[in-house]
Amino acid sequence: MKRLIYRLLGLFRGLIVFGLTGVLMRIRLGRGFSLTCRDGKVFLGQGVSFGNDCGIAVLGSSGREPAFLSIGDKTSFQDRCHINSKIGITIGERCAISWDVEFLDTDFHRIINLDGIDVKNSARISIGNDVWIGARAIILKGVSLGDGSVVAAGAVVTKSYPPNSLIAGNPARLVREIGGWVL
């Protein structure tokens, strides 16, 4: 009975957050899921799932092109993942995102050079298809990861990598080229 109640609550939460289309697309939302969208758009593919306590913030700047978040079909996020978009984040299909992973396409503050000019503080993030991101990794602004790549646990990814890359470290670096991954 308790299980049935939780399923009904999950269905109800889906109706509130994503409307009827979210339920029909079989989106799974864990307990404590939060979504904040201001001056932005969120696109979720079929079969996307979020673990407990995941959060999404798509906060564009008024007067500019709206911020966006796009997540492809069958991509899964484990517990406590956070996605923060001011410009745009695209995550491909069939990606596996482990727990405590952070995506930040902006610094959310200004940095000013000694000559008084603002440093660029936002850039789009693009994650290819079939990418696995390990626990507690951080993906920062301007990063593009190619299809079939693996990001090791705890990596801080500050630059882009081609398809089939194994990436590890802080700051992250290319460890070697791989042929893909399987759970």
C-alpha positions in Angstrom: 0.0 0.0 0.0 2.8 2.4 0.9 4.5 1.7 -2.4 1.2 2.5 -4.3 0.9 5.8 -2.4 4.5 6.8 -3.4 3.8 6.0 -7.0 0.6 8.1 -7.0 2.5 11.0 -5.4 5.2 10.7 -8.1 2.6 10.7 -10.8 0.9 13.8 -9.2 4.3 15.6 -8.9 4.9 14.9 -12.6 1.5 16.4 -13.5 2.4 19.6 -11.5 5.9 20.1 -12.7 5.8 18.9 -16.3 2.1 18.7 -17.1 0.5 15.7 -18.7 3.2 15.4 -21.4 5.8 14.7 -18.7 3.7 11.8 -17.4 3.2 10.4 -20.9 6.9 10.6 -21.6 7.6 8.5 -18.6 9.8 11.0 -16.8 10.8 9.8 -13.3 11.3 12.4 -10.6 12.8 11.4 -7.2 11.8 12.9 -3.9 12.9 16.4 -3.3 13.2 17.2 -7.0 13.1 21.0 -7.7 12.8 23.0 -10.9 13.2 26.8 -11.2 12.8 28.3 -14.7 12.9 32.0 -15.3 13.5 33.5 -18.8 14.3 30.0 -20.0 13.1 26.7 -21.6 13.5 23.1 -20.5 13.2 20.2 -23.0 13.2 16.6 -21.6 13.4 13.5 -23.8 11.4 10.3 -23.1 12.5 8.1 -20.3 14.6 10.8 -18.5 15.0 10.0 -14.8 16.1 12.0 -11.8 17.1 10.6 -8.4 16.3 12.1 -5.0 17.1 15.8 -4.2 18.1 16.8 -7.8 17.7 20.4 -8.8 17.4 22.3 -12.0 17.8 26.1 -12.3 17.4 27.6 -15.8 17.7 31.3 -15.1 18.2 33.4 -18.2 18.7 37.2 -18.3 15.7 39.2 -19.4 16.3 41.0 -22.6 18.6 38.3 -23.9 18.0 35.0 -25.7 16.3 32.7 -23.2 18.4 30.2 -21.3 17.8 26.5 -22.1 18.3 23.0 -20.9 17.9 20.1 -23.2 18.2 16.4 -22.0 18.0 13.5 -24.5 16.0 10.3 -24.2 16.8 7.7 -21.6 19.4 9.8 -19.7 19.5 9.2 -16.0 20.6 11.3 -13.1 21.3 9.8 -9.7 20.8 11.5 -6.3 21.7 15.2 -5.6 22.7 16.2 -9.2 22.3 19.9 -9.9 22.1 21.7 -13.2 22.5 25.5 -13.3 22.0 27.2 -16.7 22.2 30.9 -17.5 23.0 30.4 -21.2 22.4 26.8 -22.4 23.1 23.2 -21.5 22.6 20.2 -23.8 22.9 16.7 -22.5 22.6 13.9 -25.1 20.7 10.6 -25.1 21.5 7.5 -22.9 23.9 9.4 -20.6 24.5 8.1 -17.1 25.1 10.9 -14.6 26.2 9.6 -11.2 25.4 11.2 -7.8 26.4 14.7 -6.7 27.3 15.9 -10.2 27.2 19.6 -10.9 26.7 21.4 -14.2 27.5 25.2 -14.3 27.4 27.1 -17.5 28.1 30.4 -15.7 29.9 31.8 -12.7 26.7 33.6 -11.7 28.8 36.7 -10.8 31.0 39.2 -12.7 34.7 39.2 -12.8 36.4 42.5 -13.9 39.9 42.7 -15.3 42.3 45.4 -14.1 41.4 47.4 -17.2 37.8 47.5 -16.1 36.5 45.1 -18.8 34.2 42.2 -17.8 35.7 38.7 -18.2 33.3 36.3 -20.1 31.6 34.4 -17.3 29.1 32.2 -19.2 29.4 29.7 -22.1 27.2 26.8 -23.2 27.8 23.2 -22.2 27.3 20.3 -24.6 27.4 16.7 -23.5 27.3 14.1 -26.3 25.3 10.8 -26.4 26.3 7.8 -24.3 28.5 9.8 -21.9 29.1 8.5 -18.4 29.9 11.1 -15.7 31.2 9.8 -12.4 30.3 10.8 -8.8 31.0 14.3 -7.7 32.3 15.5 -11.0 31.9 19.2 -11.9 31.3 20.3 -15.5 32.0 24.0 -16.0 31.2 26.6 -18.6 32.2 26.1 -22.2 32.8 22.4 -21.9 31.9 20.0 -24.8 32.2 16.3 -24.3 32.1 13.9 -27.3 30.0 10.8 -27.6 31.0 7.8 -25.7 33.2 9.6 -23.2 33.7 8.8 -19.5 34.4 11.4 -16.8 36.0 9.9 -13.7 34.6 10.5 -10.2 35.7 13.8 -8.7 36.9 15.3 -12.0 36.6 19.1 -12.5 36.1 19.5 -16.3 37.2 22.9 -17.5 37.8 22.3 -21.2 36.4 20.2 -24.1 37.3 16.7 -25.1 36.7 14.6 -28.3 34.5 11.5 -28.5 35.6 8.3 -26.6 37.7 10.1 -24.1 38.5 8.9 -20.6 38.8 12.1 -18.5 40.1 12.4 -14.9 41.6 14.7 -12.4 41.4 18.3 -11.1 41.7 20.0 -13.4 40.5 17.2 -15.7 42.9 15.9 -18.4 42.7 13.3 -21.1 43.8 9.9 -19.7 43.4 7.9 -22.9 41.1 7.2 -25.8 38.5 4.4 -25.1 36.1 2.3 -27.2 33.1 3.3 -25.1 31.6 1.9 -21.9 29.0 -0.6 -20.7 27.2 -0.7 -17.3 
